[in-house]
Amino acid sequence: MEQEAIARRVVEPLETTRNTLLGGRIVLHQPRRGARATGEPVLLAAALQAAPGQTVLDAGAGTGAASLCLAHRLPGLAVTALEVQPSLAELARRNAVENGGSDAIRVIEGDLAVPPSGVGRIAFDHVMTNPPFFLAGRGRPSPDESRSLARREAALDLAAWLRACLARLKPGGTITAIHRAERLGELLAVLDGRTGGLRVHPLWPVAGRSAKLVLVQARKGSGAPAVMLPGMVLHEADGAFTEQAQAILRDGRHLAIEA
């Protein structure tokens, strides 16, 4: 498959940078160019609530940004970070060790389409995921193979990706995803009938502008109705983070959207 072929080529760790998340609370080593974490995994992790001892799958974990943020905010979880690219999985392991989370975060190299035994034989209490945003064959792909694999669909389209996440989820467990707002209909089409208590939380770039991203959370097997939440404005008119966004992105606060 195309995804597997690219992953086999992207083996050697790229030149990396040392960055921080949550106002310096988390150190993140990531490629200098290519698949770099921005605010999306931080927002994703902030939207998940779990109890100590519960299990969480981070599907498509990259360098582990979401897993690290979640483990920092909610100690006592057992987080499995699944990443198909060997170089990114290795960086995720390095990040887990450097941030003192190697006991809480288990990094597994593997493909969500054909999950390895460490994932495929487990049903998790929660799944969080930041799937590739862009359709295969649409637009101009990135010349960087690692970034292209992280951002563009390959072996799994969005619907298949979400179904694979749901297959790893216990009955009554939650799935939390962040994606482009323009593809919200595709997310809802997959989750409808398989989940309930669905929450849609738009992320507005500035007040009065259309949302570019949405957080979606739902509970497997629930019969509760769907709810459209007010969402959150990320930036003031001058480009600074809003107070609510800063509390989440820099201070590590929880973003309550529970299903």
C-alpha positions in Angstrom: 0.0 0.0 0.0 1.1 3.6 -0.6 1.2 4.4 3.1 3.3 1.4 3.9 5.7 2.2 1.1 6.2 5.8 2.2 6.6 4.7 5.8 9.4 2.2 4.9 11.3 5.0 3.1 10.9 7.5 6.0 13.1 5.6 8.5 16.0 7.8 9.3 15.3 10.5 11.9 15.3 13.9 10.2 17.2 16.9 11.6 15.2 17.8 14.6 14.3 20.9 16.7 13.7 21.1 20.4 10.4 22.8 21.1 8.0 23.1 24.0 4.3 22.8 24.6 2.0 24.0 27.4 4.0 27.0 28.2 7.3 25.1 28.5 5.9 22.2 30.6 6.5 19.7 27.8 9.6 19.3 25.7 9.0 18.1 22.1 11.7 16.9 19.7 10.3 17.0 16.2 11.5 17.1 12.6 12.9 20.5 11.6 10.9 20.2 8.4 7.9 18.0 7.6 5.5 16.5 10.1 5.5 19.1 12.9 3.0 19.5 15.7 1.1 22.7 16.0 -1.9 23.5 18.2 -4.1 20.7 17.0 -2.8 17.8 19.2 -2.8 20.1 22.2 -6.5 20.9 21.6 -7.3 17.2 21.0 -5.7 16.1 24.2 -7.4 18.9 26.1 -10.9 17.7 25.0 -10.5 14.2 26.4 -11.5 13.5 30.0 -10.5 10.1 31.6 -10.2 8.5 35.0 -6.9 7.1 36.4 -6.3 3.6 35.3 -8.2 3.9 32.1 -6.6 3.2 28.7 -6.3 5.6 25.8 -5.3 5.0 22.2 -3.7 8.0 20.4 -4.2 6.9 16.7 -1.7 8.5 14.4 0.4 9.9 17.2 3.2 11.5 15.3 5.9 12.6 17.7 3.6 12.1 20.6 2.4 15.7 21.3 -1.2 14.7 22.1 -0.1 11.8 24.3 2.3 13.9 26.2 -0.2 16.7 26.8 -2.8 14.2 28.0 -0.5 12.3 30.3 0.7 15.6 31.8 -2.9 16.8 32.6 -4.2 13.4 33.7 -1.6 11.3 35.5 -2.4 7.7 36.0 -3.6 6.8 32.5 -2.2 4.1 30.3 -1.7 5.8 26.9 -0.8 3.9 23.7 0.6 6.0 21.0 0.3 4.3 17.5 2.4 5.8 14.7 3.1 4.3 11.3 6.3 6.3 10.5 9.4 4.7 12.2 11.2 8.0 12.5 8.3 9.8 14.2 7.6 6.8 16.5 11.3 6.9 17.6 11.0 10.6 18.3 7.8 9.9 20.3 9.7 7.4 22.4 12.4 9.9 23.0 9.9 12.6 24.0 8.1 10.2 26.4 11.4 9.4 28.2 12.5 13.1 28.3 9.2 14.2 29.8 9.1 11.4 32.4 6.2 9.7 30.8 7.8 6.5 29.6 5.8 4.5 32.2 2.5 6.1 31.2 3.0 6.3 27.4 3.7 3.2 25.3 4.7 4.0 21.7 4.0 1.4 19.1 5.1 1.5 15.5 2.3 0.3 13.3 -0.4 0.9 10.8 -4.0 1.7 12.0 -5.2 -0.1 8.8 -3.6 -3.4 10.1 -2.9 -2.7 13.8 -0.2 -4.7 15.5 -1.0 -7.1 18.3 -0.3 -4.4 20.9 -3.2 -2.5 19.6 -5.3 -4.8 17.6 -6.0 -7.2 20.5 -7.0 -4.4 22.9 -10.2 -2.5 23.5 -9.5 0.9 24.9 -11.6 3.1 27.2 -10.9 6.2 24.9 -9.5 6.8 21.5 -8.2 10.2 20.4 -7.1 11.0 16.9 -6.0 13.7 14.5 -6.5 12.0 11.1 -4.8 13.1 7.9 -6.7 16.2 6.8 -6.5 16.1 3.0 -8.0 13.7 0.5 -5.6 11.5 -1.5 -5.0 12.8 -5.0 -6.4 16.3 -4.2 -4.2 19.4 -4.4 -0.5 19.5 -4.5 1.2 17.1 -2.2 4.0 18.2 0.1 7.5 17.4 -1.3 8.4 16.2 2.1 7.3 12.5 2.3 6.9 12.5 6.1 4.6 15.5 6.1 2.7 14.1 3.1 2.0 10.9 4.9 0.9 12.7 8.1 -1.4 15.1 6.3 -2.8 13.3 3.3 -5.0 10.1 3.2 -3.4 7.0 1.9 -4.4 3.4 2.9 -7.3 4.7 4.9 -9.7 7.5 3.9 -11.4 9.4 6.7 -14.4 7.1 7.0 -12.2 4.0 7.2 -9.9 5.7 9.7 -12.8 6.5 12.0 -14.2 3.0 11.7 -10.8 1.6 12.6 -10.7 3.8 15.7 -14.2 2.7 16.7 -13.1 -1.0 16.3 -10.5 -0.4 19.0 -13.0 1.2 21.4 -14.9 -0.5 24.3 -18.7 -0.2 24.3 -19.4 3.0 26.2 -16.0 4.4 25.5 -15.4 7.8 23.8 -13.8 8.8 20.5 -12.4 12.3 20.2 -11.2 13.7 16.9 -10.0 17.0 15.5 -10.5 17.7 11.8 -11.2 20.3 9.2 -14.6 21.8 9.5 -15.4 21.3 5.8 -15.3 17.6 6.4 -17.7 17.5 9.3 -20.3 15.8 7.3 -18.0 12.8 6.7 -17.3 12.5 10.4 -20.9 12.6 11.3 -21.9 10.1 8.6 -19.5 7.5 10.2 -20.4 8.2 13.8 -24.1 8.3 13.3 -25.7 5.0 14.4 -22.4 3.7 15.9 -22.2 6.3 18.7 -24.4 8.7 20.6 -24.0 11.8 22.8 -22.1 13.4 20.0 -20.6 16.8 20.6 -19.4 19.1 17.9 -17.2 22.0 19.1 -16.2 24.5 16.4 -12.8 26.3 16.6 -13.2 29.8 15.3 -9.9 31.4 14.2 -11.3 34.9 15.2 -14.7 36.1 16.1 -17.0 36.4 13.1 -14.9 34.1 10.9 -15.9 30.7 9.7 -14.5 27.8 11.7 -11.7 26.0 10.0 -11.4 23.1 12.6 -13.9 21.2 14.7 -13.5 18.9 17.7 -15.9 16.0 17.7 -16.5 13.6 20.6 -19.0 10.8 20.9 -19.6 7.7 23.0 -19.8 4.2 21.4 -23.2 2.6 21.7 -24.8 5.6 23.4 -28.4 6.6 22.5 -28.0 10.2 23.7 -28.8 13.0 21.2 -26.2 15.1 19.4 -25.3 18.6 20.6 -23.7 21.5 18.7 -21.6 23.5 21.2 -20.8 27.2 21.1 -17.2 26.4 20.3 -14.1 28.5 21.1 -12.5 31.6 19.5 -8.8 31.0 19.2 -7.5 34.5 18.5 -8.3 38.1 19.2 -8.4 40.6 16.3 -4.7 41.5 17.0 -3.7 37.9 16.6 -3.1 37.2 20.3 -4.7 34.1 21.8 -8.0 34.6 23.6 -8.0 34.0 27.3 -9.8 30.7 26.9 -7.4 29.5 24.2 -4.4 30.5 26.3 -5.7 28.6 29.3 -5.8 25.5 27.2 -2.8 25.9 24.8 -0.3 27.4 27.3 -1.7 26.5 30.8 -2.9 22.9 30.0 -6.5 23.4 31.1 -9.3 20.9 30.2 -11.6 21.8 27.3 -14.9 20.4 28.5 -17.0 18.9 25.7 -17.8 15.5 27.3 -20.2 13.2 25.5 
